[in-house]
Amino acid sequence: ELTAVKKKFGEDRRSNVIMGGKELDIESVEKELKAVDDFIVAFTEGRAFKKMTEKNFKMSDKKVKENSPAHEFIKFAIKAKSNQTLLAFTNLGNCCKIDMEIAPECRYRDKGHKFSDVAKEVARNEYPVAFFAVDEEKLPDGHLLFFTKDGLIKKTEWNEYNLLKPYYQAIKLKDGDELTAVEQDLADTTIAYVTKDGLALNALKDDIPVQGRVAGGVKGINLNKGDQIVFASQIDEEGEFVIITDGGNYKRVIASEIEPMARYRKGVKIVELGKDGKVVYAGYVKEPFDVAVIDTFGVAFTVNTEELSIEGRTTKGKTLKNEHKKRQPDKVFKVIEE
């Protein structure tokens, strides 16, 4: 009976059996099908690690209050997806790999988590200075730029950091030096430095050599004895520098006023400081943003960069109007809202 049915209704095989087919990787298929969530990953002035959903971050009230605690001041933040790996470069010159799926989550107003609880391998005095969210299969193209406290800079190819280890050396540091920032190397830019003593250097990048992962870098700025770097980053010909001093003076200086020159120079004056005065904050602005100022009494308030006057390099800046004019800044942070 089955043979009769087969003859009456049977059809030729529609599928073909081939040799050398690729074995199906169930785990990779499950990973592809799994929902991908968007997060904001941040590190705060209170040295806390925060992984927040993008929705929570956008909907949160980021207004700085007079008694805002340190964990509400975000030092830096990036966007990351749940299926990515977070590379955290630390002040001691190491790199930590953090799985975004298992990293602990919190809300914007929460205190966050100790970085040593998120990256188990780090030392007690170790904390991140930069985050990068990368795909596990392929790192970005191009180079990374490393900036140190003593004014060194290192340029290294991204693929040098394609290691399986969860924790490894990213740069060789001299005793007492620390890593302060890491950036993707950008085309058509120079490297700007602003120091505590009010000097600025706009350094050309054309002679920075490409070095290996454990190299120490080359000299970027020639610091005077006792001086410190307040700002170091890449800039282009547009925008302005924001300068805030401990005497309560604020101003913007057009970036093009600082002429590009060879690296490892002392730079030129960018602000007039009184006796024992110092720069407490320097930033680079192309689109206006708020800065949160904590004064010497521990009280916080915000100022938008558009409120600051544009002045020449050799002026001291102006005090703020109204009730803030007598407040002397102690710490200043860029308010990150997006």
Helices and strands as residue ranges (DSSP letters): H 2-9, H 26-33, E 38-44, E 48-53, H 54-59, G 70-72, E 74-81, E 85-90, E 94-99, E 113-114, H 115-118, E 128-134, E 143-148, E 152-157, G 158-161, E 167-169, E 179-184, E 190-195, E 199-203, E 218-219, E 229-235, E 240-245, E 250-254, G 255-257, E 268-269, E 279-285, E 290-295, E 300-304, G 305-307, G 322-324, E 329-334
